[in-house]
Structures are given as structure tokens and as C-alpha cells.
Amino acid sequence: MPLKRLLSRSKDRDFEEIEGEEYLEVNVMDSGAGVAAGKLGIRIENLEEFADAERVLRQVREGSIIFLKIKGLKDKDMGELKRAVDKLKRTVVANNGDIIGVEQNWLILTPEFVAVHR
């Protein structure tokens, strides 16, 4: 494929060398409201209380990748944080998405068409 050839070439070559090659246009899923076709929405959100979990899940269902800061709820109420994370995890996994923890204060939630490689 042209992409493999492009990636295998050294980085110091000019792009002019590959002008004559054919490329296949890839159609990307529409990632929800407010995001232009062919673009992927990435949002940064805060989890300050349990009720914020539903807002975050709605955005994941619409196709956005969410970087979720959980420090506010972690400092306020650890039990409520565990309930919120459990709800987020169950819903995201049920929708074939993925959820991962990054450091101690961040989660990343992805819709089903985004793969997280660990």
C-alpha cells in the first residue's frame, strides 16, 4: 500500500517523490454533533460530582474521545468517585468502547471505533 511505502521511507526525503502514486480516500464515520465530517472530536472534561458521569457518557456515545479529570471528585468523596467510575466503565464497555486510567487523576474514554493499544 502507498501508506506503508510512505512510512518505510526515510524522513529526510521530500514529498515530491510520491506525487505520481495513487491513493485511496478513506471515509471516516461521522463523530457526532458539532464535529465536521472526517474529524474526530476530543474533549477535556472534569468529573466534579456523580451527576457529571451522564454528561460524559452522552459525549462518548456521540463519538468523542474524552480526557476526564477525576481529581475534583477524588478529593471530595472517594466512594462517589468509585460509583461514577464503575458507571462509566460499565456503559463504555457495553457500547464496545474503552476506558483507561492515565496517571492518578485522569481517565480516557473512547467510543467503539477508537482502539487504545496498551
ROPA-85964 format. One line per field, with one value per atom (N, C-alpha, C): atom name; x, y, z; chain; residue in three letters; residue number from 1. Coordinates in nm, 3 decimals. Layout:
N
site CA	...;
px X	...;
py Y	...;
pz Z	...;
unit A	...;
code ALA	...;
pos NUM	...;
END
This chain:
118
site N	CA	C	N	CA	C	N	CA	C	N	CA	C	N	CA	C	N	CA	C	N	CA	C	N	CA	C	N	CA	C	N	CA	C	N	CA	C	N	CA	C	N	CA	C	N	CA	C	N	CA	C	N	CA	C	N	CA	C	N	CA	C	N	CA	C	N	CA	C	N	CA	C	N	CA	C	N	CA	C	N	CA	C	N	CA	C	N	CA	C	N	CA	C	N	CA	C	N	CA	C	N	CA	C	N	CA	C	N	CA	C	N	CA	C	N	CA	C	N	CA	C	N	CA	C	N	CA	C	N	CA	C	N	CA	C	N	CA	C	N	CA	C	N	CA	C	N	CA	C	N	CA	C	N	CA	C	N	CA	C	N	CA	C	N	CA	C	N	CA	C	N	CA	C	N	CA	C	N	CA	C	N	CA	C	N	CA	C	N	CA	C	N	CA	C	N	CA	C	N	CA	C	N	CA	C	N	CA	C	N	CA	C	N	CA	C	N	CA	C	N	CA	C	N	CA	C	N	CA	C	N	CA	C	N	CA	C	N	CA	C	N	CA	C	N	CA	C	N	CA	C	N	CA	C	N	CA	C	N	CA	C	N	CA	C	N	CA	C	N	CA	C	N	CA	C	N	CA	C	N	CA	C	N	CA	C	N	CA	C	N	CA	C	N	CA	C	N	CA	C	N	CA	C	N	CA	C	N	CA	C	N	CA	C	N	CA	C	N	CA	C	N	CA	C	N	CA	C	N	CA	C	N	CA	C	N	CA	C	N	CA	C	N	CA	C	N	CA	C	N	CA	C	N	CA	C	N	CA	C	N	CA	C	N	CA	C	N	CA	C	N	CA	C	N	CA	C	N	CA	C	N	CA	C	N	CA	C	N	CA	C	N	CA	C	N	CA	C	N	CA	C	N	CA	C	N	CA	C	N	CA	C;
px 0.083	0.000	0.088	0.038	0.116	0.152	0.064	0.092	0.212	0.220	0.334	0.463	0.456	0.576	0.616	0.518	0.547	0.613	0.558	0.613	0.749	0.776	0.904	1.016	0.982	1.084	1.147	1.265	1.330	1.262	1.271	1.201	1.263	1.386	1.450	1.418	1.340	1.302	1.189	1.182	1.075	0.948	0.833	0.705	0.686	0.765	0.752	0.778	0.853	0.886	0.763	0.659	0.545	0.422	0.438	0.323	0.250	0.319	0.258	0.183	0.192	0.128	-0.021	-0.098	-0.242	-0.273	-0.376	-0.416	-0.565	-0.606	-0.745	-0.798	-0.909	-0.969	-1.047	-1.024	-1.089	-1.203	-1.321	-1.438	-1.445	-1.437	-1.438	-1.580	-1.616	-1.751	-1.774	-1.898	-1.935	-1.930	-1.852	-1.828	-1.920	-2.036	-2.134	-2.156	-2.247	-2.286	-2.172	-2.159	-2.059	-1.920	-1.905	-1.777	-1.792	-1.706	-1.713	-1.686	-1.745	-1.727	-1.579	-1.532	-1.393	-1.301	-1.355	-1.274	-1.322	-1.230	-1.259	-1.258	-1.363	-1.372	-1.301	-1.219	-1.152	-1.187	-1.239	-1.284	-1.212	-1.190	-1.135	-1.246	-1.278	-1.390	-1.343	-1.419	-1.395	-1.508	-1.474	-1.573	-1.575	-1.671	-1.680	-1.783	-1.882	-1.983	-2.038	-2.111	-2.162	-2.250	-2.326	-2.417	-2.342	-2.215	-2.137	-2.110	-2.121	-2.094	-2.190	-2.315	-2.412	-2.378	-2.334	-2.293	-2.173	-2.078	-1.958	-1.997	-2.084	-2.127	-2.202	-2.281	-2.351	-2.251	-2.145	-2.043	-1.969	-1.944	-1.879	-1.972	-2.101	-2.197	-2.205	-2.183	-2.185	-2.058	-1.957	-1.836	-1.714	-1.716	-1.599	-1.508	-1.380	-1.284	-1.278	-1.285	-1.291	-1.166	-1.097	-0.993	-1.062	-1.079	-1.160	-1.073	-1.076	-1.001	-1.088	-1.042	-1.123	-1.077	-0.979	-0.921	-1.024	-1.113	-1.212	-1.299	-1.351	-1.436	-1.353	-1.232	-1.143	-1.113	-1.089	-1.062	-1.187	-1.303	-1.429	-1.487	-1.502	-1.569	-1.523	-1.439	-1.383	-1.492	-1.591	-1.699	-1.781	-1.809	-1.884	-1.800	-1.669	-1.580	-1.584	-1.580	-1.585	-1.717	-1.828	-1.958	-1.959	-1.907	-1.905	-1.817	-1.698	-1.607	-1.668	-1.734	-1.799	-1.909	-1.988	-2.094	-2.033	-1.928	-1.860	-1.805	-1.741	-1.679	-1.785	-1.893	-1.997	-2.060	-2.088	-2.155	-2.062	-1.938	-1.843	-1.815	-1.793	-1.767	-1.890	-2.009	-2.132	-2.149	-2.094	-2.101	-1.977	-1.899	-1.777	-1.669	-1.670	-1.566	-1.456	-1.374	-1.262	-1.244	-1.196	-1.167	-1.033	-0.945	-0.815	-0.782	-0.703	-0.654	-0.517	-0.497	-0.368	-0.325	-0.209	-0.161	-0.266	-0.278	-0.373	-0.501	-0.497	-0.609	-0.680	-0.651	-0.710	-0.760	-0.872	-0.923	-0.938	-0.924	-0.952	-1.064	-1.173	-1.287	-1.298	-1.313	-1.318	-1.442	-1.496	-1.608	-1.557	-1.649	-1.612	-1.519	-1.516	-1.432	-1.292	-1.256	-1.120	-1.059	-0.941	-0.871	-0.758	-0.746	-0.637	-0.541	-0.417	-0.316	-0.236	-0.233	-0.161	-0.028;
py -0.118	0.000	0.125	0.234	0.357	0.406	0.384	0.430	0.358	0.227	0.151	0.198	0.225	0.274	0.410	0.494	0.627	0.618	0.531	0.518	0.451	0.366	0.297	0.384	0.491	0.582	0.662	0.708	0.788	0.924	0.986	1.111	1.230	1.218	1.332	1.343	1.253	1.263	1.362	1.421	1.517	1.445	1.509	1.453	1.456	1.532	1.543	1.409	1.320	1.191	1.101	1.123	1.032	1.092	1.199	1.265	1.176	1.090	1.010	0.887	0.853	0.733	0.756	0.649	0.657	0.634	0.703	0.690	0.664	0.591	0.559	0.650	0.718	0.806	0.721	0.742	0.665	0.747	0.687	0.754	0.730	0.835	0.825	0.845	0.769	0.783	0.924	0.970	1.099	1.086	1.168	1.152	1.237	1.273	1.337	1.483	1.541	1.680	1.774	1.879	1.979	1.946	1.828	1.787	1.770	1.832	1.824	1.682	1.644	1.510	1.486	1.367	1.332	1.376	1.438	1.481	1.410	1.388	1.317	1.416	1.417	1.510	1.458	1.541	1.510	1.620	1.580	1.678	1.653	1.760	1.752	1.793	1.703	1.727	1.705	1.760	1.742	1.660	1.572	1.495	1.551	1.638	1.705	1.639	1.571	1.501	1.384	1.296	1.176	1.209	1.316	1.355	1.391	1.429	1.462	1.340	1.221	1.098	1.084	1.120	1.107	1.200	1.321	1.416	1.362	1.305	1.247	1.129	1.044	0.926	0.968	1.072	1.120	1.163	1.229	1.273	1.154	1.051	0.930	0.862	0.854	0.794	0.871	1.002	1.085	1.070	1.001	0.972	1.051	1.120	1.197	1.114	1.142	1.087	1.184	1.133	1.218	1.197	1.306	1.307	1.361	1.275	1.308	1.327	1.447	1.477	1.442	1.349	1.300	1.354	1.440	1.488	1.558	1.638	1.710	1.617	1.513	1.418	1.329	1.298	1.215	1.284	1.414	1.490	1.508	1.513	1.540	1.415	1.306	1.186	1.064	0.981	0.864	0.760	0.745	0.650	0.689	0.817	0.867	0.854	0.872	0.854	0.709	0.615	0.473	0.440	0.494	0.472	0.530	0.652	0.718	0.643	0.601	0.527	0.393	0.327	0.200	0.218	0.324	0.353	0.383	0.465	0.497	0.370	0.288	0.166	0.071	0.046	-0.046	0.003	0.131	0.186	0.188	0.230	0.236	0.096	0.000	-0.137	-0.198	-0.167	-0.217	-0.161	-0.042	0.019	-0.014	-0.115	-0.159	-0.053	0.040	0.141	0.094	0.187	0.153	0.264	0.227	0.323	0.284	0.383	0.356	0.467	0.430	0.528	0.577	0.707	0.768	0.844	0.810	0.865	0.839	0.929	0.906	0.988	1.093	1.185	1.195	1.107	1.117	0.982	0.985	0.871	0.911	0.816	0.838	0.743	0.797	0.717	0.731	0.617	0.619	0.547	0.591	0.520	0.393	0.316	0.185	0.189	0.295	0.299	0.350	0.368	0.409	0.299	0.252	0.146	0.205	0.160	0.201	0.084	0.104	-0.001	0.017	-0.088	-0.083	-0.150;
pz 0.000	0.000	0.000	-0.055	-0.057	0.083	0.181	0.316	0.374	0.354	0.404	0.338	0.208	0.139	0.192	0.220	0.271	0.408	0.495	0.629	0.629	0.532	0.529	0.474	0.406	0.352	0.465	0.444	0.547	0.556	0.670	0.695	0.622	0.575	0.512	0.364	0.307	0.165	0.147	0.030	0.002	-0.038	-0.017	-0.056	-0.207	-0.278	-0.423	-0.491	-0.428	-0.487	-0.503	-0.426	-0.427	-0.495	-0.568	-0.630	-0.730	-0.803	-0.907	-0.857	-0.729	-0.677	-0.655	-0.662	-0.639	-0.492	-0.442	-0.304	-0.297	-0.196	-0.173	-0.063	-0.089	0.010	0.108	0.237	0.342	0.399	0.408	0.461	0.612	0.692	0.837	0.886	0.992	1.049	1.099	1.085	1.141	1.292	1.358	1.502	1.588	1.541	1.627	1.597	1.675	1.655	1.689	1.612	1.638	1.584	1.524	1.470	1.320	1.243	1.097	1.051	0.938	0.885	0.858	0.894	0.873	0.986	1.090	1.203	1.328	1.419	1.542	1.657	1.737	1.849	1.972	2.032	2.157	2.255	2.371	2.470	2.602	2.676	2.811	2.906	2.999	3.091	3.235	3.329	3.472	3.531	3.624	3.698	3.840	3.866	3.996	4.087	4.028	4.106	4.024	4.088	4.022	3.902	3.909	3.801	3.672	3.682	3.563	3.475	3.531	3.457	3.338	3.355	3.245	3.129	3.158	3.054	2.976	3.047	2.983	2.896	2.945	2.867	2.740	2.748	2.629	2.521	2.562	2.467	2.405	2.483	2.429	2.330	2.361	2.269	2.138	2.143	2.023	1.941	1.995	1.919	1.958	2.070	2.113	2.203	2.195	2.290	2.406	2.528	2.646	2.732	2.762	2.863	2.989	3.089	3.205	3.329	3.384	3.506	3.625	3.709	3.820	3.955	3.957	4.083	4.172	4.114	4.194	4.277	4.214	4.286	4.377	4.339	4.421	4.554	4.549	4.671	4.756	4.692	4.761	4.827	4.751	4.802	4.724	4.785	4.718	4.685	4.770	4.745	4.622	4.610	4.495	4.367	4.378	4.264	4.215	4.308	4.270	4.200	4.250	4.184	4.044	4.028	3.898	3.799	3.842	3.753	3.715	3.809	3.779	3.674	3.688	3.589	3.453	3.450	3.324	3.259	3.339	3.286	3.229	3.304	3.256	3.127	3.118	2.999	2.879	2.897	2.786	2.732	2.819	2.776	2.707	2.756	2.693	2.551	2.526	2.393	2.309	2.351	2.282	2.277	2.370	2.378	2.471	2.515	2.603	2.705	2.823	2.929	2.989	3.004	3.065	3.164	3.264	3.361	3.319	3.330	3.299	3.423	3.475	3.600	3.708	3.804	3.914	3.899	3.819	3.817	3.683	3.587	3.454	3.406	3.334	3.260	3.115	3.025	2.883	2.846	2.791	2.747	2.596	2.526	2.380	2.330	2.218	2.154	2.086	2.029	1.976	1.856	1.780	1.661	1.688	1.817	1.855	1.938	1.895	1.968	2.051	2.174	2.262	2.270	2.230	2.236	2.364	2.441	2.569	2.557;
unit A	A	A	A	A	A	A	A	A	A	A	A	A	A	A	A	A	A	A	A	A	A	A	A	A	A	A	A	A	A	A	A	A	A	A	A	A	A	A	A	A	A	A	A	A	A	A	A	A	A	A	A	A	A	A	A	A	A	A	A	A	A	A	A	A	A	A	A	A	A	A	A	A	A	A	A	A	A	A	A	A	A	A	A	A	A	A	A	A	A	A	A	A	A	A	A	A	A	A	A	A	A	A	A	A	A	A	A	A	A	A	A	A	A	A	A	A	A	A	A	A	A	A	A	A	A	A	A	A	A	A	A	A	A	A	A	A	A	A	A	A	A	A	A	A	A	A	A	A	A	A	A	A	A	A	A	A	A	A	A	A	A	A	A	A	A	A	A	A	A	A	A	A	A	A	A	A	A	A	A	A	A	A	A	A	A	A	A	A	A	A	A	A	A	A	A	A	A	A	A	A	A	A	A	A	A	A	A	A	A	A	A	A	A	A	A	A	A	A	A	A	A	A	A	A	A	A	A	A	A	A	A	A	A	A	A	A	A	A	A	A	A	A	A	A	A	A	A	A	A	A	A	A	A	A	A	A	A	A	A	A	A	A	A	A	A	A	A	A	A	A	A	A	A	A	A	A	A	A	A	A	A	A	A	A	A	A	A	A	A	A	A	A	A	A	A	A	A	A	A	A	A	A	A	A	A	A	A	A	A	A	A	A	A	A	A	A	A	A	A	A	A	A	A	A	A	A	A	A	A	A	A	A	A	A	A	A	A	A	A	A	A	A	A	A	A	A	A	A	A	A	A	A	A;
code MET	MET	MET	PRO	PRO	PRO	LEU	LEU	LEU	LYS	LYS	LYS	ARG	ARG	ARG	LEU	LEU	LEU	LEU	LEU	LEU	SER	SER	SER	ARG	ARG	ARG	SER	SER	SER	LYS	LYS	LYS	ASP	ASP	ASP	ARG	ARG	ARG	ASP	ASP	ASP	PHE	PHE	PHE	GLU	GLU	GLU	GLU	GLU	GLU	ILE	ILE	ILE	GLU	GLU	GLU	GLY	GLY	GLY	GLU	GLU	GLU	GLU	GLU	GLU	TYR	TYR	TYR	LEU	LEU	LEU	GLU	GLU	GLU	VAL	VAL	VAL	ASN	ASN	ASN	VAL	VAL	VAL	MET	MET	MET	ASP	ASP	ASP	SER	SER	SER	GLY	GLY	GLY	ALA	ALA	ALA	GLY	GLY	GLY	VAL	VAL	VAL	ALA	ALA	ALA	ALA	ALA	ALA	GLY	GLY	GLY	LYS	LYS	LYS	LEU	LEU	LEU	GLY	GLY	GLY	ILE	ILE	ILE	ARG	ARG	ARG	ILE	ILE	ILE	GLU	GLU	GLU	ASN	ASN	ASN	LEU	LEU	LEU	GLU	GLU	GLU	GLU	GLU	GLU	PHE	PHE	PHE	ALA	ALA	ALA	ASP	ASP	ASP	ALA	ALA	ALA	GLU	GLU	GLU	ARG	ARG	ARG	VAL	VAL	VAL	LEU	LEU	LEU	ARG	ARG	ARG	GLN	GLN	GLN	VAL	VAL	VAL	ARG	ARG	ARG	GLU	GLU	GLU	GLY	GLY	GLY	SER	SER	SER	ILE	ILE	ILE	ILE	ILE	ILE	PHE	PHE	PHE	LEU	LEU	LEU	LYS	LYS	LYS	ILE	ILE	ILE	LYS	LYS	LYS	GLY	GLY	GLY	LEU	LEU	LEU	LYS	LYS	LYS	ASP	ASP	ASP	LYS	LYS	LYS	ASP	ASP	ASP	MET	MET	MET	GLY	GLY	GLY	GLU	GLU	GLU	LEU	LEU	LEU	LYS	LYS	LYS	ARG	ARG	ARG	ALA	ALA	ALA	VAL	VAL	VAL	ASP	ASP	ASP	LYS	LYS	LYS	LEU	LEU	LEU	LYS	LYS	LYS	ARG	ARG	ARG	THR	THR	THR	VAL	VAL	VAL	VAL	VAL	VAL	ALA	ALA	ALA	ASN	ASN	ASN	ASN	ASN	ASN	GLY	GLY	GLY	ASP	ASP	ASP	ILE	ILE	ILE	ILE	ILE	ILE	GLY	GLY	GLY	VAL	VAL	VAL	GLU	GLU	GLU	GLN	GLN	GLN	ASN	ASN	ASN	TRP	TRP	TRP	LEU	LEU	LEU	ILE	ILE	ILE	LEU	LEU	LEU	THR	THR	THR	PRO	PRO	PRO	GLU	GLU	GLU	PHE	PHE	PHE	VAL	VAL	VAL	ALA	ALA	ALA	VAL	VAL	VAL	HIS	HIS	HIS	ARG	ARG	ARG;
pos 1	1	1	2	2	2	3	3	3	4	4	4	5	5	5	6	6	6	7	7	7	8	8	8	9	9	9	10	10	10	11	11	11	12	12	12	13	13	13	14	14	14	15	15	15	16	16	16	17	17	17	18	18	18	19	19	19	20	20	20	21	21	21	22	22	22	23	23	23	24	24	24	25	25	25	26	26	26	27	27	27	28	28	28	29	29	29	30	30	30	31	31	31	32	32	32	33	33	33	34	34	34	35	35	35	36	36	36	37	37	37	38	38	38	39	39	39	40	40	40	41	41	41	42	42	42	43	43	43	44	44	44	45	45	45	46	46	46	47	47	47	48	48	48	49	49	49	50	50	50	51	51	51	52	52	52	53	53	53	54	54	54	55	55	55	56	56	56	57	57	57	58	58	58	59	59	59	60	60	60	61	61	61	62	62	62	63	63	63	64	64	64	65	65	65	66	66	66	67	67	67	68	68	68	69	69	69	70	70	70	71	71	71	72	72	72	73	73	73	74	74	74	75	75	75	76	76	76	77	77	77	78	78	78	79	79	79	80	80	80	81	81	81	82	82	82	83	83	83	84	84	84	85	85	85	86	86	86	87	87	87	88	88	88	89	89	89	90	90	90	91	91	91	92	92	92	93	93	93	94	94	94	95	95	95	96	96	96	97	97	97	98	98	98	99	99	99	100	100	100	101	101	101	102	102	102	103	103	103	104	104	104	105	105	105	106	106	106	107	107	107	108	108	108	109	109	109	110	110	110	111	111	111	112	112	112	113	113	113	114	114	114	115	115	115	116	116	116	117	117	117	118	118	118;
END
